[in-house]
């Protein structure tokens, strides 16, 4: 199944500014999707609460990503990507 991945302007700016390849981001999101589908994948994902309800936090090294998954439409929206401590 093909998934659509959208990036917020802020997330895209961080990725470009820090020389991170979009393929790395897409690979991490792919791991998260496989995790939701029941595969055993090493990905640190947590459902957010409070102001970020409906989003998930994905942790990869010193990066943090705030992501919304729409399973009905097979789409993912990356709201923000930033360093640990700067994301929330």
PDB file with one MODEL, atoms N, CA, C and O in Angstrom:
MODEL        1
ATOM      1  N   UNK A   1       0.844  -1.180   0.000  1.00  0.00           N
ATOM      2  CA  UNK A   1       0.000   0.000   0.000  1.00  0.00           C
ATOM      3  C   UNK A   1       0.889   1.243   0.000  1.00  0.00           C
ATOM      4  O   UNK A   1       1.881   1.308   0.726  1.00  0.00           O
ATOM      5  N   UNK A   2       0.530   2.206  -0.804  1.00  0.00           N
ATOM      6  CA  UNK A   2       1.288   3.437  -0.923  1.00  0.00           C
ATOM      7  C   UNK A   2       0.749   4.481   0.051  1.00  0.00           C
ATOM      8  O   UNK A   2      -0.462   4.661   0.176  1.00  0.00           O
ATOM      9  N   UNK A   3       1.653   5.161   0.734  1.00  0.00           N
ATOM     10  CA  UNK A   3       1.290   6.196   1.686  1.00  0.00           C
ATOM     11  C   UNK A   3       1.736   7.553   1.155  1.00  0.00           C
ATOM     12  O   UNK A   3       2.792   7.671   0.533  1.00  0.00           O
ATOM     13  N   UNK A   4       0.927   8.567   1.406  1.00  0.00           N
ATOM     14  CA  UNK A   4       1.289   9.942   1.088  1.00  0.00           C
ATOM     15  C   UNK A   4       1.911  10.555   2.346  1.00  0.00           C
ATOM     16  O   UNK A   4       1.355  10.436   3.438  1.00  0.00           O
ATOM     17  N   UNK A   5       3.060  11.209   2.191  1.00  0.00           N
ATOM     18  CA  UNK A   5       3.721  11.862   3.318  1.00  0.00           C
ATOM     19  C   UNK A   5       3.840  13.344   3.009  1.00  0.00           C
ATOM     20  O   UNK A   5       4.472  13.739   2.029  1.00  0.00           O
ATOM     21  N   UNK A   6       3.224  14.159   3.856  1.00  0.00           N
ATOM     22  CA  UNK A   6       3.292  15.604   3.706  1.00  0.00           C
ATOM     23  C   UNK A   6       4.183  16.209   4.779  1.00  0.00           C
ATOM     24  O   UNK A   6       4.256  15.702   5.898  1.00  0.00           O
ATOM     25  N   UNK A   7       4.856  17.291   4.431  1.00  0.00           N
ATOM     26  CA  UNK A   7       5.744  17.982   5.374  1.00  0.00           C
ATOM     27  C   UNK A   7       5.266  19.413   5.592  1.00  0.00           C
ATOM     28  O   UNK A   7       4.995  20.139   4.635  1.00  0.00           O
ATOM     29  N   UNK A   8       5.165  19.806   6.844  1.00  0.00           N
ATOM     30  CA  UNK A   8       4.867  21.207   7.148  1.00  0.00           C
ATOM     31  C   UNK A   8       6.068  22.053   6.757  1.00  0.00           C
ATOM     32  O   UNK A   8       7.189  21.551   6.679  1.00  0.00           O
ATOM     33  N   UNK A   9       5.835  23.315   6.516  1.00  0.00           N
ATOM     34  CA  UNK A   9       6.898  24.223   6.100  1.00  0.00           C
ATOM     35  C   UNK A   9       8.040  24.237   7.117  1.00  0.00           C
ATOM     36  O   UNK A   9       9.212  24.245   6.741  1.00  0.00           O
ATOM     37  N   UNK A  10       7.690  24.240   8.405  1.00  0.00           N
ATOM     38  CA  UNK A  10       8.695  24.275   9.471  1.00  0.00           C
ATOM     39  C   UNK A  10       9.541  23.003   9.480  1.00  0.00           C
ATOM     40  O   UNK A  10      10.756  23.059   9.665  1.00  0.00           O
ATOM     41  N   UNK A  11       8.892  21.861   9.281  1.00  0.00           N
ATOM     42  CA  UNK A  11       9.615  20.582   9.248  1.00  0.00           C
ATOM     43  C   UNK A  11      10.547  20.540   8.042  1.00  0.00           C
ATOM     44  O   UNK A  11      11.698  20.119   8.158  1.00  0.00           O
ATOM     45  N   UNK A  12      10.055  20.971   6.896  1.00  0.00           N
ATOM     46  CA  UNK A  12      10.861  20.977   5.676  1.00  0.00           C
ATOM     47  C   UNK A  12      12.070  21.911   5.822  1.00  0.00           C
ATOM     48  O   UNK A  12      13.163  21.593   5.352  1.00  0.00           O
ATOM     49  N   UNK A  13      11.872  23.052   6.468  1.00  0.00           N
ATOM     50  CA  UNK A  13      12.965  24.008   6.671  1.00  0.00           C
ATOM     51  C   UNK A  13      14.052  23.404   7.561  1.00  0.00           C
ATOM     52  O   UNK A  13      15.240  23.565   7.282  1.00  0.00           O
ATOM     53  N   UNK A  14      13.651  22.709   8.631  1.00  0.00           N
ATOM     54  CA  UNK A  14      14.632  22.080   9.524  1.00  0.00           C
ATOM     55  C   UNK A  14      15.426  21.006   8.783  1.00  0.00           C
ATOM     56  O   UNK A  14      16.647  20.920   8.921  1.00  0.00           O
ATOM     57  N   UNK A  15      14.732  20.200   8.006  1.00  0.00           N
ATOM     58  CA  UNK A  15      15.383  19.120   7.254  1.00  0.00           C
ATOM     59  C   UNK A  15      16.413  19.700   6.285  1.00  0.00           C
ATOM     60  O   UNK A  15      17.540  19.211   6.213  1.00  0.00           O
ATOM     61  N   UNK A  16      16.036  20.731   5.547  1.00  0.00           N
ATOM     62  CA  UNK A  16      16.950  21.350   4.575  1.00  0.00           C
ATOM     63  C   UNK A  16      18.113  22.063   5.254  1.00  0.00           C
ATOM     64  O   UNK A  16      19.252  21.963   4.798  1.00  0.00           O
ATOM     65  N   UNK A  17      17.836  22.782   6.337  1.00  0.00           N
ATOM     66  CA  UNK A  17      18.867  23.545   7.049  1.00  0.00           C
ATOM     67  C   UNK A  17      19.947  22.639   7.634  1.00  0.00           C
ATOM     68  O   UNK A  17      21.118  23.014   7.671  1.00  0.00           O
ATOM     69  N   UNK A  18      19.559  21.447   8.090  1.00  0.00           N
ATOM     70  CA  UNK A  18      20.489  20.556   8.767  1.00  0.00           C
ATOM     71  C   UNK A  18      21.031  19.440   7.881  1.00  0.00           C
ATOM     72  O   UNK A  18      21.682  18.517   8.371  1.00  0.00           O
ATOM     73  N   UNK A  19      20.768  19.520   6.590  1.00  0.00           N
ATOM     74  CA  UNK A  19      21.331  18.553   5.651  1.00  0.00           C
ATOM     75  C   UNK A  19      20.830  17.136   5.844  1.00  0.00           C
ATOM     76  O   UNK A  19      21.541  16.176   5.550  1.00  0.00           O
ATOM     77  N   UNK A  20      19.612  17.003   6.335  1.00  0.00           N
ATOM     78  CA  UNK A  20      19.007  15.687   6.536  1.00  0.00           C
ATOM     79  C   UNK A  20      18.300  15.314   5.237  1.00  0.00           C
ATOM     80  O   UNK A  20      17.586  16.131   4.654  1.00  0.00           O
ATOM     81  N   UNK A  21      18.499  14.089   4.792  1.00  0.00           N
ATOM     82  CA  UNK A  21      17.816  13.682   3.565  1.00  0.00           C
ATOM     83  C   UNK A  21      16.368  13.312   3.877  1.00  0.00           C
ATOM     84  O   UNK A  21      16.066  12.728   4.917  1.00  0.00           O
ATOM     85  N   UNK A  22      15.499  13.662   2.965  1.00  0.00           N
ATOM     86  CA  UNK A  22      14.086  13.324   3.156  1.00  0.00           C
ATOM     87  C   UNK A  22      13.891  11.813   3.178  1.00  0.00           C
ATOM     88  O   UNK A  22      12.944  11.315   3.788  1.00  0.00           O
ATOM     89  N   UNK A  23      14.784  11.084   2.514  1.00  0.00           N
ATOM     90  CA  UNK A  23      14.698   9.620   2.526  1.00  0.00           C
ATOM     91  C   UNK A  23      14.874   9.078   3.943  1.00  0.00           C
ATOM     92  O   UNK A  23      14.238   8.090   4.310  1.00  0.00           O
ATOM     93  N   UNK A  24      15.737   9.722   4.748  1.00  0.00           N
ATOM     94  CA  UNK A  24      15.905   9.305   6.138  1.00  0.00           C
ATOM     95  C   UNK A  24      14.600   9.491   6.906  1.00  0.00           C
ATOM     96  O   UNK A  24      14.177   8.604   7.648  1.00  0.00           O
ATOM     97  N   UNK A  25      13.972  10.638   6.724  1.00  0.00           N
ATOM     98  CA  UNK A  25      12.699  10.926   7.395  1.00  0.00           C
ATOM     99  C   UNK A  25      11.639   9.931   6.939  1.00  0.00           C
ATOM    100  O   UNK A  25      10.899   9.388   7.759  1.00  0.00           O
ATOM    101  N   UNK A  26      11.566   9.694   5.630  1.00  0.00           N
ATOM    102  CA  UNK A  26      10.568   8.773   5.097  1.00  0.00           C
ATOM    103  C   UNK A  26      10.808   7.347   5.592  1.00  0.00           C
ATOM    104  O   UNK A  26       9.853   6.607   5.828  1.00  0.00           O
ATOM    105  N   UNK A  27      12.058   6.962   5.750  1.00  0.00           N
ATOM    106  CA  UNK A  27      12.392   5.631   6.256  1.00  0.00           C
ATOM    107  C   UNK A  27      11.919   5.462   7.700  1.00  0.00           C
ATOM    108  O   UNK A  27      11.373   4.420   8.061  1.00  0.00           O
ATOM    109  N   UNK A  28      12.128   6.482   8.515  1.00  0.00           N
ATOM    110  CA  UNK A  28      11.686   6.435   9.912  1.00  0.00           C
ATOM    111  C   UNK A  28      10.166   6.353   9.977  1.00  0.00           C
ATOM    112  O   UNK A  28       9.619   5.595  10.778  1.00  0.00           O
ATOM    113  N   UNK A  29       9.487   7.122   9.146  1.00  0.00           N
ATOM    114  CA  UNK A  29       8.020   7.077   9.115  1.00  0.00           C
ATOM    115  C   UNK A  29       7.546   5.723   8.614  1.00  0.00           C
ATOM    116  O   UNK A  29       6.551   5.193   9.109  1.00  0.00           O
ATOM    117  N   UNK A  30       8.245   5.157   7.639  1.00  0.00           N
ATOM    118  CA  UNK A  30       7.913   3.813   7.159  1.00  0.00           C
ATOM    119  C   UNK A  30       8.037   2.776   8.265  1.00  0.00           C
ATOM    120  O   UNK A  30       7.213   1.867   8.360  1.00  0.00           O
ATOM    121  N   UNK A  31       9.064   2.907   9.103  1.00  0.00           N
ATOM    122  CA  UNK A  31       9.211   2.006  10.251  1.00  0.00           C
ATOM    123  C   UNK A  31       8.025   2.149  11.203  1.00  0.00           C
ATOM    124  O   UNK A  31       7.513   1.156  11.719  1.00  0.00           O
ATOM    125  N   UNK A  32       7.590   3.393  11.433  1.00  0.00           N
ATOM    126  CA  UNK A  32       6.448   3.631  12.320  1.00  0.00           C
ATOM    127  C   UNK A  32       5.176   2.999  11.749  1.00  0.00           C
ATOM    128  O   UNK A  32       4.396   2.394  12.485  1.00  0.00           O
ATOM    129  N   UNK A  33       4.972   3.139  10.452  1.00  0.00           N
ATOM    130  CA  UNK A  33       3.784   2.547   9.809  1.00  0.00           C
ATOM    131  C   UNK A  33       3.815   1.027   9.950  1.00  0.00           C
ATOM    132  O   UNK A  33       2.804   0.412  10.287  1.00  0.00           O
ATOM    133  N   UNK A  34       4.980   0.420   9.691  1.00  0.00           N
ATOM    134  CA  UNK A  34       5.107  -1.033   9.847  1.00  0.00           C
ATOM    135  C   UNK A  34       4.867  -1.457  11.292  1.00  0.00           C
ATOM    136  O   UNK A  34       4.307  -2.524  11.546  1.00  0.00           O
ATOM    137  N   UNK A  35       5.294  -0.617  12.240  1.00  0.00           N
ATOM    138  CA  UNK A  35       5.047  -0.899  13.653  1.00  0.00           C
ATOM    139  C   UNK A  35       3.539  -0.935  13.936  1.00  0.00           C
ATOM    140  O   UNK A  35       3.055  -1.827  14.633  1.00  0.00           O
ATOM    141  N   UNK A  36       2.805   0.039  13.390  1.00  0.00           N
ATOM    142  CA  UNK A  36       1.357   0.073  13.571  1.00  0.00           C
ATOM    143  C   UNK A  36       0.681  -1.137  12.915  1.00  0.00           C
ATOM    144  O   UNK A  36      -0.371  -1.583  13.373  1.00  0.00           O
ATOM    145  N   UNK A  37       1.278  -1.661  11.856  1.00  0.00           N
ATOM    146  CA  UNK A  37       0.710  -2.810  11.158  1.00  0.00           C
ATOM    147  C   UNK A  37       1.050  -4.127  11.845  1.00  0.00           C
ATOM    148  O   UNK A  37       0.631  -5.188  11.384  1.00  0.00           O
ATOM    149  N   UNK A  38       1.803  -4.073  12.942  1.00  0.00           N
ATOM    150  CA  UNK A  38       2.069  -5.265  13.727  1.00  0.00           C
ATOM    151  C   UNK A  38       3.444  -5.883  13.543  1.00  0.00           C
ATOM    152  O   UNK A  38       3.765  -6.878  14.193  1.00  0.00           O
ATOM    153  N   UNK A  39       4.256  -5.312  12.672  1.00  0.00           N
ATOM    154  CA  UNK A  39       5.611  -5.837  12.499  1.00  0.00           C
ATOM    155  C   UNK A  39       6.465  -5.426  13.692  1.00  0.00           C
ATOM    156  O   UNK A  39       6.218  -4.397  14.320  1.00  0.00           O
ATOM    157  N   UNK A  40       7.458  -6.230  13.992  1.00  0.00           N
ATOM    158  CA  UNK A  40       8.398  -5.895  15.054  1.00  0.00           C
ATOM    159  C   UNK A  40       9.494  -5.039  14.429  1.00  0.00           C
ATOM    160  O   UNK A  40      10.370  -5.539  13.722  1.00  0.00           O
ATOM    161  N   UNK A  41       9.424  -3.736  14.705  1.00  0.00           N
ATOM    162  CA  UNK A  41      10.348  -2.768  14.133  1.00  0.00           C
ATOM    163  C   UNK A  41      10.875  -1.905  15.280  1.00  0.00           C
ATOM    164  O   UNK A  41      10.122  -1.523  16.175  1.00  0.00           O
ATOM    165  N   UNK A  42      12.148  -1.607  15.245  1.00  0.00           N
ATOM    166  CA  UNK A  42      12.749  -0.769  16.278  1.00  0.00           C
ATOM    167  C   UNK A  42      12.489   0.700  15.969  1.00  0.00           C
ATOM    168  O   UNK A  42      13.227   1.337  15.218  1.00  0.00           O
ATOM    169  N   UNK A  43      11.428   1.217  16.563  1.00  0.00           N
ATOM    170  CA  UNK A  43      11.086   2.627  16.401  1.00  0.00           C
ATOM    171  C   UNK A  43      10.495   3.108  17.722  1.00  0.00           C
ATOM    172  O   UNK A  43       9.661   2.431  18.323  1.00  0.00           O
ATOM    173  N   UNK A  44      10.934   4.275  18.164  1.00  0.00           N
ATOM    174  CA  UNK A  44      10.454   4.845  19.422  1.00  0.00           C
ATOM    175  C   UNK A  44       9.346   5.836  19.100  1.00  0.00           C
ATOM    176  O   UNK A  44       9.601   6.963  18.677  1.00  0.00           O
ATOM    177  N   UNK A  45       8.110   5.394  19.310  1.00  0.00           N
ATOM    178  CA  UNK A  45       6.949   6.219  18.971  1.00  0.00           C
ATOM    179  C   UNK A  45       6.029   6.295  20.178  1.00  0.00           C
ATOM    180  O   UNK A  45       5.843   5.311  20.894  1.00  0.00           O
ATOM    181  N   UNK A  46       5.460   7.462  20.396  1.00  0.00           N
ATOM    182  CA  UNK A  46       4.596   7.663  21.552  1.00  0.00           C
ATOM    183  C   UNK A  46       3.422   8.549  21.164  1.00  0.00           C
ATOM    184  O   UNK A  46       3.588   9.551  20.469  1.00  0.00           O
ATOM    185  N   UNK A  47       2.240   8.169  21.619  1.00  0.00           N
ATOM    186  CA  UNK A  47       1.037   8.962  21.379  1.00  0.00           C
ATOM    187  C   UNK A  47       1.084  10.199  22.268  1.00  0.00           C
ATOM    188  O   UNK A  47       1.353  10.101  23.465  1.00  0.00           O
ATOM    189  N   UNK A  48       0.822  11.360  21.680  1.00  0.00           N
ATOM    190  CA  UNK A  48       0.903  12.621  22.415  1.00  0.00           C
ATOM    191  C   UNK A  48      -0.397  12.898  23.158  1.00  0.00           C
ATOM    192  O   UNK A  48      -1.454  12.367  22.818  1.00  0.00           O
ATOM    193  N   UNK A  49      -0.294  13.740  24.178  1.00  0.00           N
ATOM    194  CA  UNK A  49      -1.452  14.137  24.987  1.00  0.00           C
ATOM    195  C   UNK A  49      -1.539  15.655  25.023  1.00  0.00           C
ATOM    196  O   UNK A  49      -0.657  16.357  24.529  1.00  0.00           O
ATOM    197  N   UNK A  50      -2.622  16.144  25.621  1.00  0.00           N
ATOM    198  CA  UNK A  50      -2.779  17.583  25.827  1.00  0.00           C
ATOM    199  C   UNK A  50      -2.911  18.352  24.530  1.00  0.00           C
ATOM    200  O   UNK A  50      -3.724  18.009  23.671  1.00  0.00           O
ATOM    201  N   UNK A  51      -2.108  19.394  24.393  1.00  0.00           N
ATOM    202  CA  UNK A  51      -2.162  20.289  23.235  1.00  0.00           C
ATOM    203  C   UNK A  51      -1.849  19.553  21.930  1.00  0.00           C
ATOM    204  O   UNK A  51      -2.303  19.972  20.865  1.00  0.00           O
ATOM    205  N   UNK A  52      -1.085  18.467  22.001  1.00  0.00           N
ATOM    206  CA  UNK A  52      -0.692  17.699  20.813  1.00  0.00           C
ATOM    207  C   UNK A  52      -1.535  16.437  20.626  1.00  0.00           C
ATOM    208  O   UNK A  52      -1.121  15.528  19.906  1.00  0.00           O
ATOM    209  N   UNK A  53      -2.695  16.363  21.253  1.00  0.00           N
ATOM    210  CA  UNK A  53      -3.569  15.190  21.123  1.00  0.00           C
ATOM    211  C   UNK A  53      -3.853  14.902  19.651  1.00  0.00           C
ATOM    212  O   UNK A  53      -4.154  15.811  18.877  1.00  0.00           O
ATOM    213  N   UNK A  54      -3.756  13.631  19.274  1.00  0.00           N
ATOM    214  CA  UNK A  54      -3.979  13.230  17.892  1.00  0.00           C
ATOM    215  C   UNK A  54      -2.683  13.089  17.106  1.00  0.00           C
ATOM    216  O   UNK A  54      -2.693  12.601  15.976  1.00  0.00           O
ATOM    217  N   UNK A  55      -1.573  13.509  17.692  1.00  0.00           N
ATOM    218  CA  UNK A  55      -0.264  13.401  17.058  1.00  0.00           C
ATOM    219  C   UNK A  55       0.567  12.334  17.761  1.00  0.00           C
ATOM    220  O   UNK A  55       0.237  11.885  18.859  1.00  0.00           O
ATOM    221  N   UNK A  56       1.639  11.944  17.108  1.00  0.00           N
ATOM    222  CA  UNK A  56       2.600  11.014  17.686  1.00  0.00           C
ATOM    223  C   UNK A  56       3.977  11.645  17.665  1.00  0.00           C
ATOM    224  O   UNK A  56       4.305  12.417  16.764  1.00  0.00           O
ATOM    225  N   UNK A  57       4.781  11.310  18.667  1.00  0.00           N
ATOM    226  CA  UNK A  57       6.168  11.744  18.714  1.00  0.00           C
ATOM    227  C   UNK A  57       7.039  10.568  18.308  1.00  0.00           C
ATOM    228  O   UNK A  57       6.919   9.479  18.868  1.00  0.00           O
ATOM    229  N   UNK A  58       7.903  10.782  17.348  1.00  0.00           N
ATOM    230  CA  UNK A  58       8.862   9.759  16.946  1.00  0.00           C
ATOM    231  C   UNK A  58      10.238  10.276  17.348  1.00  0.00           C
ATOM    232  O   UNK A  58      10.626  11.393  17.006  1.00  0.00           O
ATOM    233  N   UNK A  59      10.965   9.438  18.081  1.00  0.00           N
ATOM    234  CA  UNK A  59      12.299   9.811  18.541  1.00  0.00           C
ATOM    235  C   UNK A  59      13.343   9.013  17.776  1.00  0.00           C
ATOM    236  O   UNK A  59      13.266   7.787  17.697  1.00  0.00           O
ATOM    237  N   UNK A  60      14.313   9.714  17.218  1.00  0.00           N
ATOM    238  CA  UNK A  60      15.409   9.072  16.493  1.00  0.00           C
ATOM    239  C   UNK A  60      16.686   9.822  16.835  1.00  0.00           C
ATOM    240  O   UNK A  60      16.914  10.923  16.333  1.00  0.00           O
ATOM    241  N   UNK A  61      17.516   9.238  17.681  1.00  0.00           N
ATOM    242  CA  UNK A  61      18.734   9.913  18.117  1.00  0.00           C
ATOM    243  C   UNK A  61      18.388  11.214  18.803  1.00  0.00           C
ATOM    244  O   UNK A  61      17.634  11.223  19.776  1.00  0.00           O
ATOM    245  N   UNK A  62      18.931  12.319  18.307  1.00  0.00           N
ATOM    246  CA  UNK A  62      18.652  13.634  18.899  1.00  0.00           C
ATOM    247  C   UNK A  62      17.502  14.359  18.213  1.00  0.00           C
ATOM    248  O   UNK A  62      17.151  15.473  18.602  1.00  0.00           O
ATOM    249  N   UNK A  63      16.908  13.735  17.189  1.00  0.00           N
ATOM    250  CA  UNK A  63      15.764  14.332  16.501  1.00  0.00           C
ATOM    251  C   UNK A  63      14.483  13.925  17.181  1.00  0.00           C
ATOM    252  O   UNK A  63      14.381  12.863  17.795  1.00  0.00           O
ATOM    253  N   UNK A  64      13.501  14.810  17.052  1.00  0.00           N
ATOM    254  CA  UNK A  64      12.135  14.488  17.442  1.00  0.00           C
ATOM    255  C   UNK A  64      11.244  14.923  16.296  1.00  0.00           C
ATOM    256  O   UNK A  64      11.456  15.974  15.691  1.00  0.00           O
ATOM    257  N   UNK A  65      10.238  14.098  16.003  1.00  0.00           N
ATOM    258  CA  UNK A  65       9.271  14.430  14.960  1.00  0.00           C
ATOM    259  C   UNK A  65       7.873  14.383  15.558  1.00  0.00           C
ATOM    260  O   UNK A  65       7.548  13.465  16.311  1.00  0.00           O
ATOM    261  N   UNK A  66       7.064  15.347  15.234  1.00  0.00           N
ATOM    262  CA  UNK A  66       5.654  15.355  15.607  1.00  0.00           C
ATOM    263  C   UNK A  66       4.890  15.033  14.325  1.00  0.00           C
ATOM    264  O   UNK A  66       4.973  15.760  13.335  1.00  0.00           O
ATOM    265  N   UNK A  67       4.144  13.925  14.364  1.00  0.00           N
ATOM    266  CA  UNK A  67       3.547  13.368  13.157  1.00  0.00           C
ATOM    267  C   UNK A  67       2.083  13.017  13.401  1.00  0.00           C
ATOM    268  O   UNK A  67       1.727  12.539  14.478  1.00  0.00           O
ATOM    269  N   UNK A  68       1.241  13.254  12.407  1.00  0.00           N
ATOM    270  CA  UNK A  68      -0.164  12.838  12.441  1.00  0.00           C
ATOM    271  C   UNK A  68      -0.371  11.757  11.382  1.00  0.00           C
ATOM    272  O   UNK A  68       0.015  11.929  10.226  1.00  0.00           O
ATOM    273  N   UNK A  69      -0.974  10.655  11.780  1.00  0.00           N
ATOM    274  CA  UNK A  69      -1.264   9.553  10.866  1.00  0.00           C
ATOM    275  C   UNK A  69      -2.745   9.536  10.557  1.00  0.00           C
ATOM    276  O   UNK A  69      -3.573   9.635  11.463  1.00  0.00           O
ATOM    277  N   UNK A  70      -3.088   9.410   9.275  1.00  0.00           N
ATOM    278  CA  UNK A  70      -4.476   9.234   8.845  1.00  0.00           C
ATOM    279  C   UNK A  70      -4.545   7.859   8.185  1.00  0.00           C
ATOM    280  O   UNK A  70      -4.274   7.711   6.994  1.00  0.00           O
ATOM    281  N   UNK A  71      -4.912   6.863   8.981  1.00  0.00           N
ATOM    282  CA  UNK A  71      -4.895   5.484   8.502  1.00  0.00           C
ATOM    283  C   UNK A  71      -5.982   5.218   7.469  1.00  0.00           C
ATOM    284  O   UNK A  71      -5.812   4.360   6.602  1.00  0.00           O
ATOM    285  N   UNK A  72      -7.096   5.942   7.547  1.00  0.00           N
ATOM    286  CA  UNK A  72      -8.183   5.745   6.577  1.00  0.00           C
ATOM    287  C   UNK A  72      -7.773   6.166   5.171  1.00  0.00           C
ATOM    288  O   UNK A  72      -8.182   5.548   4.188  1.00  0.00           O
ATOM    289  N   UNK A  73      -6.969   7.214   5.078  1.00  0.00           N
ATOM    290  CA  UNK A  73      -6.555   7.742   3.775  1.00  0.00           C
ATOM    291  C   UNK A  73      -5.099   7.442   3.436  1.00  0.00           C
ATOM    292  O   UNK A  73      -4.573   7.950   2.445  1.00  0.00           O
ATOM    293  N   UNK A  74      -4.445   6.617   4.258  1.00  0.00           N
ATOM    294  CA  UNK A  74      -3.037   6.238   4.048  1.00  0.00           C
ATOM    295  C   UNK A  74      -2.151   7.462   3.846  1.00  0.00           C
ATOM    296  O   UNK A  74      -1.399   7.558   2.876  1.00  0.00           O
ATOM    297  N   UNK A  75      -2.262   8.394   4.790  1.00  0.00           N
ATOM    298  CA  UNK A  75      -1.434   9.587   4.693  1.00  0.00           C
ATOM    299  C   UNK A  75      -0.823   9.932   6.050  1.00  0.00           C
ATOM    300  O   UNK A  75      -1.362   9.607   7.108  1.00  0.00           O
ATOM    301  N   UNK A  76       0.311  10.598   5.972  1.00  0.00           N
ATOM    302  CA  UNK A  76       1.051  11.024   7.157  1.00  0.00           C
ATOM    303  C   UNK A  76       1.402  12.488   6.957  1.00  0.00           C
ATOM    304  O   UNK A  76       1.796  12.900   5.866  1.00  0.00           O
ATOM    305  N   UNK A  77       1.255  13.275   8.026  1.00  0.00           N
ATOM    306  CA  UNK A  77       1.648  14.675   7.959  1.00  0.00           C
ATOM    307  C   UNK A  77       2.683  14.934   9.041  1.00  0.00           C
ATOM    308  O   UNK A  77       2.411  14.749  10.227  1.00  0.00           O
ATOM    309  N   UNK A  78       3.870  15.363   8.630  1.00  0.00           N
ATOM    310  CA  UNK A  78       4.948  15.680   9.559  1.00  0.00           C
ATOM    311  C   UNK A  78       4.796  17.146   9.948  1.00  0.00           C
ATOM    312  O   UNK A  78       5.105  18.045   9.165  1.00  0.00           O
ATOM    313  N   UNK A  79       4.323  17.370  11.154  1.00  0.00           N
ATOM    314  CA  UNK A  79       4.069  18.727  11.637  1.00  0.00           C
ATOM    315  C   UNK A  79       5.360  19.461  11.965  1.00  0.00           C
ATOM    316  O   UNK A  79       5.507  20.639  11.641  1.00  0.00           O
ATOM    317  N   UNK A  80       6.303  18.765  12.613  1.00  0.00           N
ATOM    318  CA  UNK A  80       7.540  19.424  13.016  1.00  0.00           C
ATOM    319  C   UNK A  80       8.655  18.404  13.174  1.00  0.00           C
ATOM    320  O   UNK A  80       8.416  17.257  13.551  1.00  0.00           O
ATOM    321  N   UNK A  81       9.863  18.832  12.886  1.00  0.00           N
ATOM    322  CA  UNK A  81      11.081  18.055  13.133  1.00  0.00           C
ATOM    323  C   UNK A  81      12.054  19.031  13.771  1.00  0.00           C
ATOM    324  O   UNK A  81      12.258  20.133  13.262  1.00  0.00           O
ATOM    325  N   UNK A  82      12.652  18.631  14.882  1.00  0.00           N
ATOM    326  CA  UNK A  82      13.597  19.520  15.546  1.00  0.00           C
ATOM    327  C   UNK A  82      14.483  18.706  16.478  1.00  0.00           C
ATOM    328  O   UNK A  82      14.302  17.498  16.631  1.00  0.00           O
ATOM    329  N   UNK A  83      15.437  19.381  17.096  1.00  0.00           N
ATOM    330  CA  UNK A  83      16.330  18.727  18.047  1.00  0.00           C
ATOM    331  C   UNK A  83      15.591  18.462  19.358  1.00  0.00           C
ATOM    332  O   UNK A  83      14.615  19.138  19.684  1.00  0.00           O
ATOM    333  N   UNK A  84      16.057  17.499  20.076  1.00  0.00           N
ATOM    334  CA  UNK A  84      15.534  17.178  21.405  1.00  0.00           C
ATOM    335  C   UNK A  84      15.597  18.446  22.260  1.00  0.00           C
ATOM    336  O   UNK A  84      16.619  19.133  22.286  1.00  0.00           O
ATOM    337  N   UNK A  85      14.520  18.744  22.943  1.00  0.00           N
ATOM    338  CA  UNK A  85      14.490  19.934  23.785  1.00  0.00           C
ATOM    339  C   UNK A  85      13.931  21.168  23.101  1.00  0.00           C
ATOM    340  O   UNK A  85      13.503  22.103  23.777  1.00  0.00           O
ATOM    341  N   UNK A  86      13.925  21.191  21.777  1.00  0.00           N
ATOM    342  CA  UNK A  86      13.406  22.362  21.054  1.00  0.00           C
ATOM    343  C   UNK A  86      12.037  22.102  20.430  1.00  0.00           C
ATOM    344  O   UNK A  86      11.397  23.031  19.937  1.00  0.00           O
ATOM    345  N   UNK A  87      11.590  20.871  20.446  1.00  0.00           N
ATOM    346  CA  UNK A  87      10.426  20.489  19.646  1.00  0.00           C
ATOM    347  C   UNK A  87       9.088  20.869  20.289  1.00  0.00           C
ATOM    348  O   UNK A  87       8.141  21.195  19.574  1.00  0.00           O
ATOM    349  N   UNK A  88       8.990  20.836  21.599  1.00  0.00           N
ATOM    350  CA  UNK A  88       7.676  21.027  22.235  1.00  0.00           C
ATOM    351  C   UNK A  88       7.442  22.468  22.608  1.00  0.00           C
ATOM    352  O   UNK A  88       6.389  22.802  23.151  1.00  0.00           O
TER     353      UNK A  88
ENDMDL
END
